Amino acid sequence: MKPVKLSFAVAIVLAALPLASFAQEAEAEAESPFSFTLAATSDYTFRGASQTDEGPALQGSFTYTAPVGFYAGVWASNVDFGDGGPDAEIDTYIGYNTDLGDEFVNLDVMLNRYNYVGGDNASDLAYNELITKLTVGGHVNFTVGYTNDVWASGENGWYYAVGGSADLPWDLSLSGAVGRSVFDGGVARDYTDYSVTLSKAFGDVSVAVGYVGTDSDGAINFGELGDDRAVLTVTWAP
């Protein structure tokens, strides 16, 4: 996390302090347990399917991370599931993140609750999912998600994904992922989603262009909302 920018007046005062004191202040500020992001995207897609009827979305998050690795936060986005709502998704989550061994492997375990607001019976759509992610060498990751109430259906749902990233010249980053959703009880067809994303950071702002979609079973589940598409996302993370 990056420190919050100081105002000009405060910066003048700090400049008069001893160098060691200034360094300690900067280090303490850099280790702030709070972080937030704001993003604008041309289409909010979740596991390959549009959540905004192929329209744009504004999104934001706020997270508190304790020194021991536990964290909690909230993430929100507008959604469009058709007439009757809901109008927004608000995810609340708690989790634990830690490095294993010599920090080559990172483990993240999160319990996420998908909440919906606006429209008819939006609260009836809420459900929980336990998501475990293992990152190896900072560039390869494996994800397993489980819920006993997928899409608030009362049935089990599993999600398996593998992804990777690579640093490119000109400070570009290329990432990709393939996921598989598996459902019990005939909730939907099991389907595969995929994505490839090229991104570049400009200070606190990052710009990403992605190509996402689903296989033929995803197209049956979601119709045109599961079709392949390009997605542009701009994120501010101070």
Buried (B, 14 or more C-beta within 10 A) or exposed (E): BEBEEBEEEEEEEEEEEEEEEEEEBEEEEEEEEEBBBBBEBBBBBBBBBBBBEBBEBEBBBEBBBEEEBEBBBBBBBBBBBEEEBBEBBBBBBBBBBEEEEEEEBBBBBBBBBBBBBEBEEBEEBBBBBBBBBBBEEEEEBEBEBBBEBBBBBEBBBBBBBEBBBEEEEEEEBEBBBBBBBBBEEEBBBBBBBBBBBBBBBEEEEBEBBBBBBBBEBBBEBBEEBBBEBEBEBBBBBB
